[in-house]
Amino acid sequence: MTTPDPRPGPDTGARPDADPRTGTGTGTGTGTGTGSDTDVVIGEDGLARPAWAASDPMLREYYDTEWGMPVRDEQGMYERISLEAFQAGLSWATILRKRPAFRTAFDGFDPEVVARYGEAEVERLMADAGIVRNRAKILATITNAKATLALREKGGLVDLVWSFQPGTTPAPRTVAEIPTRSPESTALSKALRKEGFAFVGPTTMFALMEAVGILDTHLLGSHRRGTSGVWEA
């Protein structure tokens, strides 16, 4: 039986360059200029990045070391799905700054632990000012932990998510050329909902696919394009 997605509001996703998540990372950067036909900014270190990753040190570090790199472990995938859900309607910068507090509050996003949470844990989380205190999202995180454990009998969460890798990846020169959803993200959303997951809309799943390396939407000209080992530059 498919669990309905309880999320109120739009499926905004969590791609760093999309409007809902840019937060303080939307400045033009402190670099020396941009390409004539791309949205990359050349930083003081000589490396090309999108504008959202060019100014805020936290977002730049995330872009340079994490975003788009393959995630192939269950706990890592569960954490990213959880944080994508919490990001809905907020900036990614907000979530990233709160990530250490999220990890502490949710026991390192260990699905076996979170799946056992009851009302006492929910109330503890609702009182934790270090995280996003949204009851529906907290309950979804617990629901998704239980669904993650149940998927172990069917090959596991990681294999399910990666099974929706498309045959090609976008090759955007500008942020405007980056899609926000795809047939594969829509299909992944439906598959996860069928398995009992919540807060997994098609746009959010497209953002997940970008974040965990299933897609490479780094801009052409970015120093990160093609570095995941999954896609060529």
Beta strands, then each sheet from edge to edge (+ up, - down):
strand 1: 33-34
strand 2: 40-42
strand 3: 48-50
sheet 1: 1+ 2- 3+
end
